[in-house]
Amino acid sequence: MIKKIGLIGLGTVGEAVLMSLKKYSSLILQKSSVNIEIKTICDANKDKRKLAKNLSAAFTTNPKDLINDPEIDIVVELIGGIEPAKSIIIESLKNGKSIVTANKALLSDSGKQIFNLAKKYNKSVGFEASVCGAIPIIKTISEGLVTCDVKKIYGILNGTTNYVLFKMLKENIDFNIALKEAQDKGLAEKNPFLDIEGKDTHHKLCILSYLCYGVWPSSKSVYTEGISKITLLDILYAEELNYRIKLLAIAKKEKDSLELRVHPTLIPIEHPLSQVSLAYNAVYLDTQPAGELLFYGEGAGGTPTSSSVISDIVGIASGNYGSIRGESKIKIKNIKDVVGRYYIRCMAQDRPGVLAEVSKILASLNISVASVTQKEKKENKLVPIIMITHKAVEDNIRKAITRINRLSMIKTPSQIIRIEDL
């Protein structure tokens, strides 16, 4: 069986896909009985023509040459971003072609439209590479766990942020130094906003929400907070309390509602997610009836991600790609209504009555404190006060922090980090 593909976008992942298809073509044929032929390659950079020639493929700078080619069965979109990627995918589907993409931003933004269109034209959309690079989490959820109800998801879905937090702890360095190191190693972009502010993780959580619950959430319905405000103090104090800070994507399904949120989180040191180091990704699922499952591996990079792209190509080409999931109507819970435990750090002047004032505010909002630790003075003459709460309503925590920050003895904004006792 010969299937012809057109590939658009020769960046890091695109080039890795082509090299892997060439290197492993015989292995793919042996395992799947599918012969993948690269018919046409498209990129805005004309210098990429040499690569196409080496692969005996046609080259173009115009995506329509692939979209309108009746011989091409599958269009592989690897340019990223919303446009022109969205238009390319929509036109390709309308022209009877299946799609393979790694574009998490586009799927988060327009996944509902794209999948409805694919269903209308009876075509497939492969998107394994959009979440966690080489980890086959998409196929595992949609096929391997097809009989399972996913109760909870906890995911370390961004390698850059995990690397930064890991380095801060291991090398006892501040956020900006760790981020610069990640940039120097090519693990973070020159403009790392999407990574460190949680937007990349947000996009991936939206995709997992659709896979597990049939819900394409609006951007505003998923609370998202990055790691740029996490200090070395917080990381070290968390460690003393037997917790570790990770940027988590969290989903929790209840009877009539769904929690979807992205934020720094304290998790117990003994939990496997705490041990995920460097730029690795991991996804922890709590399911029924399969139980608790952990998936771990490389979440970025051209070569690891190319394996997921090729897996989708082969799956679609062999006719083994799963059907498109139906949608569900579940209310997404507002972050203000979430109930949980919290780490609070206040930087206060060392004078009598500070703890009493803070405790009074917390008590007035029905927030019970499980433990309080007062540290030694820092160089700025302020005393860190570390509190761990019992379960409290998020809205009450926010109100408490606003009032605490207004106290004359509190000189810098107080830190709150949510706790998940996995």
MARDRENGU-901122 format. One record per residue (C-alpha): residue in three letters; x, y, z. Coordinates in nm, 3 decimals, always signed. Example, Ala and Ser with C-alpha at 12.3 -4.5 7.8 and 13.67 -1.06 7.14 Angstrom:
! residues 2
   pafi        c1        c2        c3
    ALA    +1.230    -0.450    +0.780
    SER    +1.367    -0.106    +0.714
! end
This chain:
! residues 422
   pafi        c1        c2        c3
    MET    +0.000    +0.000    +0.000
    ILE    +0.150    +0.334    -0.109
    LYS    +0.034    +0.656    +0.053
    LYS    +0.156    +0.993    -0.067
    ILE    +0.206    +1.283    +0.171
    GLY    +0.267    +1.653    +0.141
    LEU    +0.458    +1.822    +0.420
    ILE    +0.431    +2.194    +0.499
    GLY    +0.692    +2.350    +0.726
    LEU    +1.058    +2.253    +0.741
    GLY    +1.152    +2.371    +1.086
    THR    +1.316    +2.153    +1.349
    VAL    +1.030    +1.902    +1.361
    GLY    +0.964    +1.907    +0.986
    GLU    +1.322    +1.823    +0.897
    ALA    +1.335    +1.552    +1.164
    VAL    +1.019    +1.394    +1.020
    LEU    +1.171    +1.379    +0.672
    MET    +1.499    +1.235    +0.797
    SER    +1.320    +0.971    +1.006
    LEU    +1.089    +0.873    +0.720
    LYS    +1.395    +0.821    +0.499
    LYS    +1.597    +0.638    +0.764
    TYR    +1.321    +0.409    +0.889
    SER    +1.119    +0.353    +0.570
    SER    +1.197    -0.019    +0.558
    LEU    +1.109    -0.064    +0.926
    ILE    +0.779    +0.120    +0.876
    LEU    +0.696    -0.101    +0.579
    GLN    +0.788    -0.414    +0.774
    LYS    +0.572    -0.320    +1.074
    SER    +0.272    -0.169    +0.896
    SER    +0.278    -0.283    +0.531
    VAL    +0.248    +0.087    +0.443
    ASN    +0.485    +0.253    +0.199
    ILE    +0.502    +0.627    +0.272
    GLU    +0.602    +0.841    -0.026
    ILE    +0.696    +1.207    +0.027
    LYS    +0.550    +1.364    -0.286
    THR    +0.580    +1.737    -0.219
    ILE    +0.750    +1.955    +0.041
    CYS    +0.649    +2.316    +0.106
    ASP    +0.840    +2.588    +0.288
    ALA    +0.868    +2.967    +0.257
    ASN    +1.248    +2.934    +0.255
    LYS    +1.362    +2.850    -0.099
    ASP    +1.695    +2.722    +0.037
    LYS    +1.506    +2.415    +0.161
    ARG    +1.474    +2.302    -0.204
    LYS    +1.801    +2.109    -0.167
    LEU    +1.651    +1.892    +0.105
    ALA    +1.353    +1.807    -0.115
    LYS    +1.585    +1.717    -0.400
    ASN    +1.782    +1.480    -0.178
    LEU    +1.456    +1.303    -0.096
    SER    +1.342    +1.293    -0.460
    ALA    +1.042    +1.507    -0.368
    ALA    +0.893    +1.810    -0.539
    PHE    +0.940    +2.148    -0.371
    THR    +0.714    +2.451    -0.357
    THR    +0.668    +2.769    -0.158
    ASN    +0.291    +2.766    -0.219
    PRO    +0.078    +2.544    +0.013
    LYS    -0.200    +2.533    -0.247
    ASP    +0.020    +2.312    -0.463
    LEU    -0.024    +2.042    -0.197
    ILE    -0.384    +2.123    -0.108
    ASN    -0.499    +2.095    -0.470
    ASP    -0.289    +1.791    -0.566
    PRO    -0.530    +1.496    -0.608
    GLU    -0.247    +1.245    -0.559
    ILE    -0.165    +1.359    -0.206
    ASP    -0.353    +1.159    +0.058
    ILE    -0.226    +1.325    +0.378
    VAL    -0.117    +1.683    +0.445
    VAL    +0.130    +1.721    +0.733
    GLU    +0.111    +2.074    +0.880
    LEU    +0.418    +2.168    +1.085
    ILE    +0.436    +2.546    +1.053
    GLY    +0.266    +2.627    +1.386
    GLY    +0.060    +2.929    +1.483
    ILE    -0.302    +3.002    +1.394
    GLU    -0.278    +3.138    +1.041
    PRO    -0.206    +3.032    +0.772
    ALA    -0.207    +2.688    +0.939
    LYS    -0.583    +2.699    +1.004
    SER    -0.670    +2.786    +0.644
    ILE    -0.434    +2.518    +0.513
    ILE    -0.594    +2.250    +0.729
    ILE    -0.952    +2.355    +0.649
    GLU    -0.890    +2.367    +0.274
    SER    -0.707    +2.035    +0.283
    LEU    -0.999    +1.866    +0.459
    LYS    -1.244    +2.011    +0.209
    ASN    -1.026    +1.872    -0.070
    GLY    -1.050    +1.521    +0.072
    LYS    -0.718    +1.497    +0.254
    SER    -0.653    +1.377    +0.606
    ILE    -0.437    +1.589    +0.835
    VAL    -0.142    +1.535    +1.067
    THR    -0.043    +1.830    +1.286
    ALA    +0.162    +1.913    +1.595
    ASN    -0.010    +2.251    +1.630
    LYS    -0.138    +2.269    +1.990
    ALA    -0.211    +2.644    +1.973
    LEU    -0.434    +2.597    +1.670
    LEU    -0.616    +2.295    +1.812
    SER    -0.675    +2.477    +2.140
    ASP    -0.816    +2.774    +1.949
    SER    -1.007    +2.601    +1.667
    GLY    -1.013    +2.230    +1.746
    LYS    -1.391    +2.211    +1.756
    GLN    -1.424    +2.356    +1.405
    ILE    -1.146    +2.140    +1.262
    PHE    -1.274    +1.812    +1.408
    ASN    -1.635    +1.885    +1.306
    LEU    -1.513    +1.950    +0.953
    ALA    -1.310    +1.629    +0.951
    LYS    -1.618    +1.438    +1.062
    LYS    -1.826    +1.599    +0.787
    TYR    -1.581    +1.497    +0.515
    ASN    -1.504    +1.158    +0.677
    LYS    -1.134    +1.235    +0.718
    SER    -0.886    +1.184    +1.001
    VAL    -0.689    +1.436    +1.206
    GLY    -0.371    +1.303    +1.366
    PHE    -0.242    +1.519    +1.650
    GLU    -0.029    +1.292    +1.870
    ALA    +0.267    +1.533    +1.851
    SER    +0.063    +1.825    +1.989
    VAL    +0.093    +1.702    +2.349
    CYS    +0.410    +1.568    +2.515
    GLY    +0.624    +1.511    +2.206
    ALA    +0.728    +1.146    +2.191
    ILE    +0.493    +1.024    +2.467
    PRO    +0.198    +0.844    +2.298
    ILE    -0.057    +1.000    +2.532
    ILE    -0.317    +1.081    +2.262
    LYS    -0.348    +0.727    +2.129
    THR    -0.332    +0.584    +2.480
    ILE    -0.630    +0.790    +2.594
    SER    -0.837    +0.763    +2.275
    GLU    -0.768    +0.395    +2.205
    GLY    -0.596    +0.213    +2.493
    LEU    -0.822    +0.368    +2.758
    VAL    -1.139    +0.379    +2.549
    THR    -1.333    +0.193    +2.821
    CYS    -1.200    +0.413    +3.102
    ASP    -1.341    +0.715    +3.278
    VAL    -1.058    +0.960    +3.347
    LYS    -1.129    +1.109    +3.689
    LYS    -0.817    +1.327    +3.722
    ILE    -0.526    +1.449    +3.512
    TYR    -0.204    +1.593    +3.651
    GLY    +0.044    +1.682    +3.379
    ILE    +0.393    +1.829    +3.352
    LEU    +0.341    +1.929    +2.991
    ASN    +0.612    +2.187    +2.932
    GLY    +0.980    +2.094    +2.936
    THR    +1.110    +2.450    +2.962
    THR    +0.933    +2.529    +3.289
    ASN    +1.021    +2.192    +3.438
    TYR    +1.387    +2.251    +3.350
    VAL    +1.387    +2.598    +3.509
    LEU    +1.225    +2.479    +3.834
    PHE    +1.454    +2.175    +3.849
    LYS    +1.768    +2.387    +3.803
    MET    +1.657    +2.642    +4.061
    LEU    +1.634    +2.364    +4.319
    LYS    +1.942    +2.163    +4.225
    GLU    +2.179    +2.457    +4.172
    ASN    +2.028    +2.695    +4.428
    ILE    +1.988    +2.969    +4.167
    ASP    +1.725    +3.236    +4.099
    PHE    +1.458    +3.216    +3.831
    ASN    +1.625    +3.451    +3.582
    ILE    +1.957    +3.263    +3.597
    ALA    +1.787    +2.927    +3.543
    LEU    +1.584    +3.067    +3.252
    LYS    +1.898    +3.210    +3.088
    GLU    +2.063    +2.869    +3.117
    ALA    +1.760    +2.709    +2.949
    GLN    +1.782    +2.963    +2.667
    ASP    +2.156    +2.903    +2.622
    LYS    +2.089    +2.530    +2.588
    GLY    +1.812    +2.588    +2.333
    LEU    +1.543    +2.465    +2.573
    ALA    +1.371    +2.803    +2.591
    GLU    +1.288    +3.056    +2.321
    LYS    +1.440    +3.404    +2.311
    ASN    +1.090    +3.519    +2.404
    PRO    +0.984    +3.248    +2.652
    PHE    +0.646    +3.401    +2.736
    LEU    +0.427    +3.113    +2.613
    ASP    +0.628    +2.864    +2.820
    ILE    +0.694    +3.042    +3.149
    GLU    +0.348    +3.203    +3.172
    GLY    +0.176    +2.867    +3.126
    LYS    +0.019    +2.934    +2.785
    ASP    +0.182    +2.634    +2.616
    THR    +0.062    +2.407    +2.898
    HIS    -0.283    +2.568    +2.871
    HIS    -0.306    +2.475    +2.500
    LYS    -0.218    +2.113    +2.575
    LEU    -0.466    +2.088    +2.861
    CYS    -0.743    +2.205    +2.626
    ILE    -0.658    +1.915    +2.394
    LEU    -0.656    +1.665    +2.681
    SER    -0.992    +1.806    +2.794
    TYR    -1.141    +1.720    +2.457
    LEU    -0.984    +1.374    +2.453
    CYS    -1.091    +1.279    +2.805
    TYR    -1.417    +1.469    +2.850
    GLY    -1.536    +1.579    +2.505
    VAL    -1.503    +1.945    +2.601
    TRP    -1.327    +2.214    +2.400
    PRO    -1.295    +2.484    +2.669
    SER    -1.285    +2.853    +2.592
    SER    -0.953    +3.019    +2.669
    LYS    -1.103    +3.226    +2.952
    SER    -1.252    +2.921    +3.125
    VAL    -0.911    +2.764    +3.199
    TYR    -0.732    +2.947    +3.480
    THR    -0.367    +2.986    +3.378
    GLU    -0.072    +3.106    +3.588
    GLY    +0.296    +3.067    +3.504
    ILE    +0.615    +3.031    +3.706
    SER    +0.769    +3.378    +3.666
    LYS    +0.676    +3.475    +4.024
    ILE    +0.821    +3.161    +4.183
    THR    +1.127    +3.248    +4.390
    LEU    +1.415    +3.040    +4.515
    LEU    +1.282    +3.103    +4.867
    ASP    +0.956    +2.929    +4.779
    ILE    +1.135    +2.633    +4.625
    LEU    +1.358    +2.586    +4.929
    TYR    +1.076    +2.633    +5.181
    ALA    +0.859    +2.385    +4.989
    GLU    +1.143    +2.134    +5.009
    GLU    +1.163    +2.177    +5.386
    LEU    +0.792    +2.099    +5.402
    ASN    +0.844    +1.782    +5.193
    TYR    +0.691    +1.933    +4.881
    ARG    +0.825    +2.019    +4.538
    ILE    +0.696    +2.288    +4.303
    LYS    +0.590    +2.189    +3.950
    LEU    +0.390    +2.369    +3.684
    LEU    +0.090    +2.139    +3.650
    ALA    -0.199    +2.108    +3.411
    ILE    -0.487    +1.984    +3.626
    ALA    -0.825    +1.840    +3.531
    LYS    -1.075    +1.697    +3.777
    LYS    -1.410    +1.558    +3.676
    GLU    -1.701    +1.566    +3.917
    LYS    -2.061    +1.465    +3.856
    ASP    -2.175    +1.783    +3.689
    SER    -1.863    +1.995    +3.659
    LEU    -1.503    +1.995    +3.543
    GLU    -1.200    +2.170    +3.690
    LEU    -0.942    +2.283    +3.434
    ARG    -0.645    +2.487    +3.556
    VAL    -0.275    +2.550    +3.500
    HIS    -0.054    +2.685    +3.778
    PRO    +0.253    +2.619    +3.995
    THR    +0.167    +2.349    +4.245
    LEU    +0.319    +2.199    +4.558
    ILE    +0.313    +1.819    +4.535
    PRO    +0.456    +1.565    +4.782
    ILE    +0.822    +1.482    +4.725
    GLU    +0.747    +1.108    +4.736
    HIS    +0.507    +1.128    +4.440
    PRO    +0.658    +1.020    +4.102
    LEU    +0.572    +1.354    +3.941
    SER    +0.808    +1.525    +4.187
    GLN    +1.094    +1.320    +4.045
    VAL    +1.047    +1.438    +3.686
    SER    +1.372    +1.622    +3.610
    LEU    +1.525    +1.850    +3.348
    ALA    +1.307    +1.907    +3.038
    TYR    +1.107    +1.585    +3.063
    ASN    +0.727    +1.563    +3.053
    ALA    +0.494    +1.337    +3.250
    VAL    +0.120    +1.275    +3.267
    TYR    -0.049    +1.112    +3.565
    LEU    -0.401    +0.978    +3.511
    ASP    -0.649    +0.858    +3.772
    THR    -0.890    +0.633    +3.585
    GLN    -1.168    +0.383    +3.635
    PRO    -1.132    +0.088    +3.599
    ALA    -0.763    +0.094    +3.494
    GLY    -0.650    +0.277    +3.809
    GLU    -0.356    +0.516    +3.836
    LEU    -0.124    +0.546    +3.536
    LEU    +0.195    +0.747    +3.476
    PHE    +0.342    +0.835    +3.135
    TYR    +0.694    +0.977    +3.114
    GLY    +0.933    +1.079    +2.839
    GLU    +1.080    +1.351    +2.621
    GLY    +0.823    +1.620    +2.553
    ALA    +1.003    +1.834    +2.297
    GLY    +1.274    +1.836    +2.033
    GLY    +1.269    +1.749    +1.666
    THR    +1.362    +1.381    +1.676
    PRO    +1.133    +1.274    +1.966
    THR    +0.839    +1.471    +1.827
    SER    +0.893    +1.330    +1.478
    SER    +0.815    +0.981    +1.610
    SER    +0.464    +1.095    +1.705
    VAL    +0.410    +1.268    +1.368
    ILE    +0.515    +0.956    +1.179
    SER    +0.298    +0.738    +1.402
    ASP    -0.002    +0.947    +1.298
    ILE    +0.093    +0.929    +0.930
    VAL    +0.122    +0.550    +0.944
    GLY    -0.197    +0.515    +1.147
    ILE    -0.401    +0.717    +0.901
    ALA    -0.237    +0.556    +0.598
    SER    -0.312    +0.206    +0.724
    GLY    -0.672    +0.291    +0.812
    ASN    -0.616    +0.220    +1.182
    TYR    -0.669    +0.572    +1.311
    GLY    -0.943    +0.606    +1.572
    SER    -1.273    +0.781    +1.512
    ILE    -1.332    +1.142    +1.614
    ARG    -1.455    +1.178    +1.972
    GLY    -1.802    +1.309    +2.040
    GLU    -1.853    +1.630    +2.236
    SER    -2.008    +1.665    +2.582
    LYS    -2.166    +1.948    +2.776
    ILE    -2.002    +1.982    +3.115
    LYS    -1.985    +2.301    +3.318
    ILE    -1.630    +2.419    +3.381
    LYS    -1.588    +2.530    +3.741
    ASN    -1.469    +2.885    +3.807
    ILE    -1.130    +2.891    +3.980
    LYS    -1.280    +3.106    +4.257
    ASP    -1.506    +2.814    +4.355
    VAL    -1.227    +2.555    +4.373
    VAL    -1.155    +2.412    +4.718
    GLY    -0.800    +2.318    +4.811
    ARG    -0.502    +2.366    +5.038
    TYR    -0.257    +2.655    +5.005
    TYR    +0.100    +2.758    +5.075
    ILE    +0.116    +3.125    +5.181
    ARG    +0.438    +3.324    +5.226
    CYS    +0.425    +3.673    +5.376
    MET    +0.727    +3.904    +5.408
    ALA    +0.670    +4.105    +5.727
    GLN    +0.850    +4.348    +5.951
    ASP    +0.977    +4.182    +6.268
    ARG    +0.748    +4.335    +6.525
    PRO    +0.488    +4.211    +6.775
    GLY    +0.137    +4.136    +6.656
    VAL    +0.210    +4.039    +6.296
    LEU    +0.094    +3.678    +6.325
    ALA    -0.209    +3.786    +6.525
    GLU    -0.318    +4.031    +6.253
    VAL    -0.265    +3.779    +5.975
    SER    -0.445    +3.502    +6.169
    LYS    -0.737    +3.733    +6.237
    ILE    -0.785    +3.799    +5.865
    LEU    -0.766    +3.429    +5.778
    ALA    -1.012    +3.333    +6.053
    SER    -1.261    +3.596    +5.935
    LEU    -1.275    +3.420    +5.598
    ASN    -1.306    +3.066    +5.738
    ILE    -0.947    +2.976    +5.652
    SER    -0.791    +2.736    +5.899
    VAL    -0.411    +2.716    +5.926
    ALA    -0.249    +2.372    +5.951
    SER    +0.104    +2.497    +6.022
    VAL    +0.298    +2.822    +6.062
    THR    +0.674    +2.871    +6.036
    GLN    +0.852    +3.200    +6.100
    LYS    +1.197    +3.215    +5.940
    GLU    +1.502    +3.424    +6.026
    LYS    +1.532    +3.776    +5.892
    LYS    +1.655    +3.817    +5.537
    GLU    +1.890    +4.086    +5.409
    ASN    +1.603    +4.329    +5.354
    LYS    +1.520    +4.303    +5.730
    LEU    +1.190    +4.129    +5.654
    VAL    +1.082    +3.804    +5.817
    PRO    +0.929    +3.530    +5.597
    ILE    +0.615    +3.376    +5.750
    ILE    +0.521    +3.044    +5.590
    MET    +0.170    +2.906    +5.637
    ILE    +0.002    +2.589    +5.512
    THR    -0.377    +2.599    +5.520
    HIS    -0.640    +2.333    +5.558
    LYS    -0.891    +2.313    +5.272
    ALA    -1.034    +2.653    +5.185
    VAL    -1.229    +2.818    +4.904
    GLU    -1.007    +2.991    +4.649
    ASP    -1.214    +3.310    +4.654
    ASN    -1.164    +3.341    +5.030
    ILE    -0.789    +3.290    +4.992
    ARG    -0.774    +3.570    +4.736
    LYS    -0.968    +3.804    +4.960
    ALA    -0.742    +3.718    +5.253
    ILE    -0.424    +3.788    +5.057
    THR    -0.561    +4.125    +4.943
    ARG    -0.631    +4.224    +5.306
    ILE    -0.298    +4.087    +5.432
    ASN    -0.106    +4.285    +5.171
    ARG    -0.273    +4.603    +5.296
    LEU    -0.127    +4.560    +5.645
    SER    +0.141    +4.818    +5.721
    MET    +0.388    +4.552    +5.840
    ILE    +0.365    +4.356    +5.509
    LYS    +0.612    +4.516    +5.272
    THR    +0.602    +4.296    +4.958
    PRO    +0.315    +4.109    +4.788
    SER    +0.241    +3.778    +4.959
    GLN    +0.288    +3.456    +4.769
    ILE    +0.021    +3.188    +4.735
    ILE    +0.082    +2.849    +4.574
    ARG    -0.183    +2.579    +4.553
    ILE    -0.120    +2.235    +4.702
    GLU    -0.225    +1.900    +4.557
    ASP    -0.185    +1.606    +4.797
    LEU    -0.145    +1.335    +4.535
! end
